[in-house]
């Protein structure tokens, strides 16, 4: 491999340098940080709320999902980053400000949770105090979600700005593989800080965890994006409206976004696919604790097995499978694999063998990595340069709404099935079975996606809007 692939080439005043491998890994540090934060919210807090504080799983799912239900803001944040530079940058400053806010908000959420714990003494009861604290917790999660929307939308738009169609699957493979590294590192850090905790020291251990990890994540966001936009972004050279940014208002960006029927088709695919991928998120750690009798620190480490599987799959899919098989065929194959592995997760409960659960999670991670690489690469192709942030916001909206629905639905389905099914294994198994069915449904929408039709319609819409401005 030539050294130029690894290190930055000299800046050419006439051409933007091509993003190199080392920079791809550096960008991945931001995704690594996001996944570390997800371990704290969906891995640690949900188990504490369901099992330690005994808050109903449905309510926990709804509260955790609020951070995802604020995702309509992604379209607005994306359009703002297209049209309104912050501190001279279209993307970088939005990433940094968002990261600072969600780091602080995560710590505040834990402090509110302890106040809620203090009023829940002998089981959950709806009182003025519990309603007040759960409402405040929901508000903090909404702030956390808005900050995630701002930073992650700008970051994904930056990936569009610095990549090209022929290297996009590699960028996605590397950057998203770092997301899985974050899951592994976050799980290890969380497990190590919680390992020696007792019921008396649990609060102090979790407080420390929510100080250390968010501080690390903010630092990673800074390092990941420092100087990248200035050197590698092709936003100004690709866009036909660079010098007329005010002409692409939110309303006009929405016209471009909705110009092609393919937007709705792909949006629907993303919603259905994401529902199938994440319905197990709020129930996995409780599943390990209640069915497999695993302690808190041990169930948190389950994310390591899932993360290793996804990490391996990202590298293989980004560099070998997607370039050879194609984005849509790989995504179709990934949907079928994830559905099969979801069924395996449910079946593993009948054995109550932690080793089988870990193997099922490893395979689930491999399948998820293949599907995610193909879907994200396809998502970046379905993006117009002039309104990259708006399109990324829309795709992020689809994923966030679906993930929020999945988190809430996972908890609700578990609560209902526990009442009507004879044992916990069947109750949890129903969630995994529904996941598999939803992923098979996603394939029908994927088969209708046409990238060329989308790109043609988007170009025509942009040209029409610019012509109307000239008139």
PyMOL commands that set and color helices and strands:
alter all, ss='L'
color gray80, all
select helices_A, chain A and resi 3-5+21-52+57-83+92-119+128-162+168-194+202-225+228-232+235-238+242-247+250-257+261-278+284-290+296-300+302-325+327-348+354-381+385-420+424-446+451-470
alter helices_A, ss='H'
color red, helices_A
deselect
rebuild
show_as cartoon
